[in-house]
Amino acid sequence: MLKGASVPDNPIVPINLTAEDVANAAHNRNGLTYKGFGVLSGNATSAMLLDYRREQPDVYWAMIRTLFGGSHPIMNVVKIEMGNDRNNSTGPNACTMRSRDEYPMVEREPGFQLAADAATVNPNLHVSILRWCAPTWVRDNDDIYRWYKNTILAAWRRCGVMVDSVNPDVNERTADLDWIADFAHRVRTDETGFEVSDAAAVSAADAQEIAAEGARLASAADAGWSSDEERERFHRIAVITSDEEVTGTFGDEVIATPAYLDAMDVAAYHYSVVDDANGNFKRLADEFDKEVWNSEAQAVFSNSADRPNNTNPAGLDDVPDGTGIGGPGSPLEMANTLIKGFVESRRTLAIYQPALGACHEHMEYASKELVSMRDPWSGWMYYDAGCAILEHFAKFARLGWDDGTRAIWRAIPQASGCKVGGNNPVNGARHGEPSYLTLASPDGADCSIVIVNDSSLNKTYTLTLDPALGAAGKPLHIWQTRAAEPGQPYDANYRRHISAVEAQSAVYTLDVAPWSIITATTLAEADVEPYAIARTGEASRAVLDEDPAAGVLHADDFCAGNGPIPRYTTDSNGAFERVSDPERGTVLRQQIDHAHAGHTWIEGDPRTAIGDSRWANYRVSVDVLFEHYDGCAPYVLVGARELGGHKLTSDLAGYSIKLFSDGLYLLRRYDAEVRRGHMQDLVYAARRAGKPELTFKPGVGQWNTVTLEVAGDMVTFLVNGIAITSWTDEAPQSAGRVQLGSSFDHVRFDNLRIERVAGFSPYLTNLIDDMHMTSWSDGQSGAAVPDVVEYGGTWEHLNGQGMFTYMRSISRTHEIGSSLTCRFTGTGLDVFGPSDGGVLVDVLVDGRLVEASKPLQANQGSLRTQLRVENLAAGDHTVTLRLASQHEWSVDAIGVLA
């Protein structure tokens, strides 16, 4: 067991649950019913979700059952964000209607299919939507209503799920309460149904573009209501305000204005757990029986399987550093946020953005998901300890909405408390501040108390149950989650039944170990679903390498995909979708031109990332075609070695070629131009090669093949197989995905092909986080264990880093002689981490010093190359790097070269 320090001021915490409090809560049907948790799909975080569904159905449906299935599901909500194909954080929200008269193409947003699939195992699933920025055709509230309504009805007709709640306002903006009331009135009284324009009013240009996008015009057959059920369910849609990113500012006005109070079914805001100065959100729940949500919550920051290797400060002088599964951005902090959110502002639902990280990693707001789904080609999936934390609530109570048919448990304010400091984050728990939430069945027959100890102290609570409660006298079964012991798999102690406690003189005594969470429940052990979330094994992430014999890492003619969504892509701006092509069948098209490029939160030109972040040395080629354009010449971009790491995604690729329709080209390293040429240079290159017929064909309607090759420190650009220019980088970025991009113009892509380069290692077999010091499979550690890191000397291993630090963890030392060692099978190592070029290290390979005082290369970011040890004979090796200069050395990740 974990042992913690004792301090004099560590009082026992009393909890009292009375029959009167339970009875009063039972009369409250909305404000105190604990709804549980939800998944947010948006901002491109579900970009590869349907790749899993199509290519890895067993893995996908296991995820659906894990999160949404069972008698006590973890998740009860799918929330979907609508947008305009511009970046709102990680990426864009796909636009369902790019013009007023388009039939909503809900297939563009994977969240609708996710909701339909989740509903097959959770018939009580709640579906919610809101919007970010609107498409350019939306000019007023009539247009907003049409966009919402037609999308909702199209989703119902295609996917069989009706939206249950809507925030008609803009995400993270001050509430427009007049519009909220107007929207609520429209929804409740609408007799028009699906809205369709007169065919004569649709311009030929709009009709042509809708067809080019692979969509269709809405027709008279779509108009109205498809059924009485559709009409009735639409009229029951609840209305939310306001999804602000701070404590809600609308409480006073809503309570003071009957029309606003009647219109608003749900009060919602993001991240903040506190009430406003007048306590309005507690009043809305307690007095007015309104729901209050944390409608965008933060889950875990970093990877909890490796988190126990941290040396985060424990917060007390006499306690060794290290916080187990607690500390900054941890599962325990996540649990404290839930508890404080209810105690302070009556939040009874938390929706996580994102719960599913089904997108390429290390993009903006990275490493904050509950489930990682990065590699659909292999089916790799990782469930974080945050899922076990949510089970401490969901598996010990009946959560959801009280529709009169189910006895939904209530959260009991008088038997809940939280003295943990902080708001966003809720991180002031290091002195053992109490944090507990009591859930009770409405008849008082059973109760469950969730207690969190995000400190190094042993904590003791007492629970007194009113003898008038049916729960009184039953034994309390204790279920606990904490970090694994040495030599155990990382999840060995996730939600385990550890004891049963009998009352002594009607009082139960509950001991809570350091850095742990418990649920104390009157439910019998046999009545609680055992922990069954899948463990992710060591070295289970296979690299995307489709045809090694032919040297092809990945090839795509875009004939296969998920409706309009291409395989293995994550857009960061714009919309890259599969469309029909009269000559080539199906191609990839960038759909957003200047006329449709609306407002956005994060500016940038259209970009999409493709493939595996561990690809290293490869040749990427793709056929490109410019469609008709007005104004200046458009461009196409082909990039390589893209590893995210910045919010502005136009210049994320380590190397890229930007080729304009008039023949101008720019070879770039990130955002820096290193080579430039013009149409005449392309002509001369083809002539020198003796193949003038392969000269780049400028203008529109012409296919050309653009190739970019990255091999070690050399970058080469080719057009139609003709070498145009090369450049050598003295400080190369060594690995990363492919990136395609364009200006805000219509560009077509076909025959994407990523191939190995002879004589070079094609990829990293593993990208190892700096905190990965024990095997996930069996908890073993040390230099003898493959693909884990062993540190020597004095290091700090810290969680709670920024979003552009890989897995939000970093390891640092400034002590000469401190070292890191990694045993692996391959031909070398890449070391990633921020570097100013001042660090010197000794390099030892298989026990032999091969280079003394080798300088690290300077870079600008965390997941950027600082050192490569390469050209080793293929096989088993042990590499040790030892600090040789008085300079702080930071390590973010290590890559193993195949």
Buried (B, 14 or more C-beta within 10 A) or exposed (E): EBEBBEEEEBEEBEBBBBBEBBBBBBEBBBBBBBBBBBBBBBBBBBBBBBBBBBBBEEBBBBBBBBBBBBEBBBBBBBBBBBBBBBBBBBBBBBBBBBBBBBBBBBBBBBBBBBBBBBBBBBEBBBBBBBBBBBBBBBEEBEBBBBBBBBBBBBBBBBBEBBBBBBBBBBBBEEBBBEBBBBBBBBBEEBEEBBBBBEEEEBEEEBBEBBEBBBBBBBEEEBBBBBEEEBBEBBEEBBBBBBBBEBBBBBBEEBBEBEBBBEBBBBBBBBBBBBBBEEBBBBBBBBEBBBBBBBBBBBBBBBBBBBBBBBBBBBBBEEBEBBBBBBBBBBBBBBBBBBBBBBBBBBBBBBBBBBBBBBBBBBBBBBBBBBBBBBBBBBBBBBBBBBBBBBBBBBBBBBBBBBEEEEEBBBBBBBBBBBBBBBBBBBBBBBBBBBBBBBBBBBEBBBBBBBBBBBBBBBBBBBBBBBEEBBBBEBBBBBBBBBBBEEEBBBBBBBBBBBBEBEBEEEEBBBEBBBBBBBBBBBBEEEEBBEBEBEBBEBBBBEBBBEEEEEBBBBBBBBEEBBBBBBBBBBBBBBBBBBBEBEEBEBBBBBBBBBBBBBEBBBBBBBBBBBBBBBBBBBBBBBBBBBBEBEEEBBBBBBBBBBBBBBBBBBBBBBBBBBBBBBBBBBBBBBEEEBBEBEBEBBBBBBEEBEEEEBBBBBEBEEBBBBBBBBBBBBBBBBBBEBBBBBBEBEBBBBBBBBBBBBBBBBBBBBBBBBBBBEEBBBBBBBBBBBBBBBBBBBBBBEBEBBBBBBBBEEBBBBBBBEBBBBBBBBBBBBBBEBBBBBBBBBBBBBBBBBBEEEBBBBBBBBEEEEEEEBBBBBBEBBBBBBBBBBEBEEEEBBBBBBBBBEBBBBBBBBBBBB
